[in-house]
Amino acid sequence: MALGLITGLARAMRRKRSSSLDILTSKKGPRDYYKGKNCKSTGFHTRKGGYVLMDEKLPHYVVPDLTGFKLKPYVAHTVSNKAAANDNSTSETSETAKLQ
């Protein structure tokens, strides 16, 4: 009986150690724990509860001019390699016909 009690306590200790190594989430942490998504702030909170956006903290994307770009922006996963090659050859012939 004493051996069963000791093994039961050992199992309980093992369970506590393994569960404490889990990833800490907002549900498993303290009541005021907020994990977030590793995002940068875009401004600051005011004393009256408002939020002020700052232009220098907003992301600015540099996009090149794509006028006259021959590639299409999206290719479906269902398109086979042969169909894509046929589309390229027909589009090239139609472009040469437009130029003539």
MOJO-V440164 format. One record per helix or strand. SS is the DSSP state (hx for helix, st for strand). FROM is the first residue (numbers start at 1). TO is the last residue. If there is no record, write none. Layout:
# MOJO-V440164
ss:SS from:FROM to:TO
ss:SS from:FROM to:TO
This chain:
# MOJO-V440164
ss:hx from:2 to:20
ss:st from:43 to:45
ss:st from:51 to:53
ss:hx from:55 to:57
ss:hx from:81 to:99
